[in-house]
Amino acid sequence: MSEIITTETITSRIFYIRGQKVMLSLHLAELYGVETIVLIQAVKRNIEQFPEDFMFQLTDQEFINLKSQIVTSSWGGIRRANPYAFTKQGVAMLSSVLRSKQAVQVNIEIMRTFTKIRHMISASKELKTEIEALREQTDEKFQIVFEVLDQLLNPENTTKKEIGFTVKEQVAEFG
């Protein structure tokens, strides 16, 4: 099973929705080797095991936004209902309602992937803390190094510099 379902496969199916890392019912059904309707029916038969912090249904706007961000053929055709999103706890609970050997093995791989993601995030935070400590201990000569490290750790916060320079900048630089 671990040869077929890789960490990369699982990671590519984890989304950040409503401030949580989740997997969608259609992707989980694919991984478990069942039809989406079978997965949803099993959940609905055991709905008391899936409180709101384990599972929620996407709104129309959330689903539209998600589809526009990710171009993939696995979204299927016309749907009557939006997919469900399962948190880590919801995915873990699925193995109790989908009692197949494959469901258990898939859940093990998914839990390992969620754990790897959590460790990567934790390591990133620790690295940022260490860089801040080093920054405070060094003088201004190394400031450019820390700016580059900040850009590498926070690529979404970087601003693109314009190409070229103005005459004022040239005069100021060369005096």
C-alpha positions as a printed NumPy array, in Angstrom:
array([[  0.   ,   0.   ,   0.   ],
       [  2.74 ,   2.525,   0.894],
       [  4.26 ,   1.907,  -2.564],
       [  1.036,   2.948,  -4.259],
       [  0.06 ,   5.824,  -1.982],
       [  3.019,   8.113,  -1.457],
       [  3.481,  11.042,   0.867],
       [  3.512,  13.299,  -2.2  ],
       [  0.177,  11.897,  -3.374],
       [ -1.393,  12.549,   0.003],
       [  0.245,  15.968,   0.453],
       [ -1.098,  17.118,  -2.908],
       [ -4.61 ,  16.364,  -1.614],
       [ -4.352,  18.305,   1.638],
       [ -5.906,  21.755,   1.478],
       [ -6.096,  24.662,   3.887],
       [ -9.766,  25.604,   4.301],
       [-11.376,  27.549,   7.171],
       [ -8.026,  27.69 ,   8.909],
       [ -7.592,  23.901,   8.951],
       [ -5.678,  21.315,   6.968],
       [ -8.296,  19.059,   5.384],
       [ -8.792,  16.373,   2.775],
       [-11.833,  16.268,   0.513],
       [-14.302,  13.4  ,   0.366],
       [-13.72 ,  12.839,  -3.349],
       [ -9.955,  12.432,  -2.844],
       [-10.377,  10.225,   0.212],
       [-12.791,   7.977,  -1.669],
       [-10.25 ,   7.665,  -4.463],
       [ -7.489,   6.73 ,  -1.991],
       [ -9.747,   4.205,  -0.222],
       [-10.796,   2.646,  -3.514],
       [-14.518,   3.355,  -3.061],
       [-16.989,   5.65 ,  -4.768],
       [-17.522,   9.024,  -3.122],
       [-21.174,   8.216,  -2.492],
       [-20.174,   5.061,  -0.577],
       [-17.836,   7.077,   1.648],
       [-20.481,   9.753,   2.323],
       [-23.176,   7.132,   3.04 ],
       [-20.881,   5.417,   5.569],
       [-20.264,   8.771,   7.247],
       [-23.967,   9.661,   7.322],
       [-24.816,   6.264,   8.849],
       [-22.35 ,   7.138,  11.633],
       [-22.794,  10.917,  11.723],
       [-22.457,  11.065,  15.534],
       [-18.778,  10.155,  15.056],
       [-18.183,  13.209,  12.843],
       [-18.731,  16.474,  14.732],
       [-18.095,  19.819,  12.993],
       [-14.432,  19.871,  13.987],
       [-13.942,  16.497,  12.218],
       [-15.879,  17.202,   9.016],
       [-17.796,  19.962,   7.228],
       [-19.324,  20.468,   3.805],
       [-17.795,  23.129,   1.571],
       [-19.914,  26.124,   0.696],
       [-20.53 ,  26.925,  -2.963],
       [-17.994,  29.762,  -2.828],
       [-15.334,  27.628,  -1.102],
       [-15.719,  24.951,  -3.756],
       [-15.561,  27.471,  -6.607],
       [-12.436,  29.052,  -5.098],
       [-10.791,  25.675,  -4.641],
       [-11.564,  24.557,  -8.193],
       [-10.18 ,  27.797,  -9.599],
       [ -6.906,  27.363,  -7.692],
       [ -6.298,  23.757,  -8.655],
       [ -6.65 ,  22.585, -12.222],
       [ -7.264,  18.853, -12.12 ],
       [ -9.495,  16.317, -13.796],
       [-10.358,  14.606, -10.512],
       [-13.09 ,  17.108,  -9.687],
       [-15.515,  15.127, -11.768],
       [-18.481,  16.405, -13.672],
       [-21.604,  18.169, -12.49 ],
       [-22.28 ,  17.627,  -8.788],
       [-25.507,  17.773,  -6.859],
       [-23.678,  18.513,  -3.605],
       [-20.384,  20.101,  -2.648],
       [-17.669,  17.814,  -1.284],
       [-17.042,  17.305,   2.404],
       [-13.78 ,  18.322,   4.034],
       [-12.288,  16.033,   6.687],
       [ -9.788,  17.234,   9.283],
       [ -7.052,  14.944,  10.574],
       [ -9.421,  13.68 ,  13.277],
       [-12.16 ,  13.101,  10.708],
       [ -9.809,  11.123,   8.487],
       [ -8.793,   9.009,  11.485],
       [-12.468,   8.359,  12.248],
       [-13.082,   7.176,   8.67 ],
       [-11.165,   3.966,   9.314],
       [-13.773,   3.028,  11.901],
       [-16.679,   3.443,   9.478],
       [-14.897,   2.091,   6.393],
       [-13.808,  -1.209,   7.834],
       [-11.716,  -2.487,   4.955],
       [ -8.056,  -3.403,   5.219],
       [ -7.273,  -0.798,   2.547],
       [ -9.006,   1.949,   4.576],
       [ -6.851,   1.162,   7.591],
       [ -3.639,   1.177,   5.521],
       [ -4.586,   4.42 ,   3.777],
       [ -5.354,   6.042,   7.135],
       [ -1.95 ,   5.029,   8.455],
       [ -0.257,   6.698,   5.481],
       [ -2.414,   9.824,   5.831],
       [ -1.649,  10.118,   9.557],
       [  2.075,   9.767,   8.817],
       [  1.813,  12.535,   6.227],
       [ -0.058,  14.886,   8.578],
       [  2.644,  14.223,  11.192],
       [  5.427,  14.996,   8.677],
       [  3.721,  18.264,   7.765],
       [  3.401,  19.211,  11.435],
       [  7.122,  18.484,  11.985],
       [  8.103,  20.575,   8.943],
       [  6.066,  23.518,  10.208],
       [  7.573,  23.156,  13.67 ],
       [ 11.118,  22.974,  12.249],
       [ 10.458,  26.107,  10.205],
       [  9.351,  28.021,  13.321],
       [ 12.424,  26.839,  15.238],
       [ 14.678,  27.94 ,  12.372],
       [ 13.081,  31.393,  12.332],
       [ 13.682,  31.712,  16.096],
       [ 17.338,  30.732,  15.713],
       [ 17.838,  33.22 ,  12.876],
       [ 16.323,  35.996,  14.996],
       [ 18.747,  35.16 ,  17.819],
       [ 21.687,  35.285,  15.396],
       [ 20.46 ,  38.577,  13.955],
       [ 20.55 ,  40.167,  17.388],
       [ 24.114,  38.944,  17.962],
       [ 25.627,  40.268,  14.718],
       [ 26.341,  43.727,  13.4  ],
       [ 24.84 ,  45.507,  10.412],
       [ 27.331,  44.035,   7.928],
       [ 25.394,  40.77 ,   7.942],
       [ 21.978,  42.421,   7.531],
       [ 21.778,  41.455,   3.847],
       [ 22.252,  37.773,   4.783],
       [ 19.304,  37.969,   7.148],
       [ 17.168,  39.716,   4.538],
       [ 17.842,  36.873,   2.088],
       [ 17.039,  34.283,   4.779],
       [ 13.78 ,  36.114,   5.525],
       [ 12.864,  35.965,   1.84 ],
       [ 13.605,  32.242,   1.708],
       [ 11.558,  31.498,   4.828],
       [  8.692,  33.85 ,   3.94 ],
       [  8.434,  33.943,   0.127],
       [  4.896,  35.375,   0.257],
       [  6.153,  38.448,   2.143],
       [  8.782,  39.42 ,  -0.399],
       [  8.239,  42.424,  -2.562],
       [  9.56 ,  42.496,  -6.075],
       [ 12.109,  45.197,  -6.684],
       [ 11.8  ,  47.176,  -9.852],
       [ 14.404,  46.536, -12.485],
       [ 16.741,  49.443, -13.137],
       [ 17.178,  52.631, -11.156],
       [ 16.447,  56.315, -11.355],
       [ 18.93 ,  59.095, -11.913],
       [ 18.475,  60.188,  -8.261],
       [ 19.438,  56.696,  -7.068],
       [ 22.52 ,  56.729,  -9.292],
       [ 23.62 ,  60.146,  -8.028],
       [ 23.035,  59.15 ,  -4.397],
       [ 24.938,  55.899,  -4.822],
       [ 27.977,  57.305,  -6.602],
       [ 27.934,  60.677,  -4.87 ]])
